[in-house]
Amino acid sequence: MAKEKITMLVEKTETGFSAYSKDYPIFTTGQSIPELINNAYEAINFYFDETSTQIKPQDIKFEIDFKQFFKYYKVLNAKFLAEKIGMNATLLSQYISGTKKPSAKQTEKILKGIHQIGQELSGINLLQTA
């Protein structure tokens, strides 16, 4: 088995996305996040194919920095997120711009807020009005 989880760093490109591993010579691209994830899974399994190592989706961790994340998910308003998680909006903006780096605790708080918003949105059904 590969060492713990395989971390793939994700970056936004002009044509979509790219991802590369910090620990293995593995890289891939995709026009969308779902395509990138599928391509990364294929690339990782191709890399480990000769060793007969079976890699499962839960063995892969995707990471994207704040600036890249908010550049892609423009629909997520930083001020709204800051209010949702009880964080100063200016501080969150500094994290997003890269002028300050959040601690692990702050990163977890932000990620938890993003996941909460995602869960709320996934539970909503839109009705068509006449």
Disulfide bonds with the S-S distance in Angstrom:
none
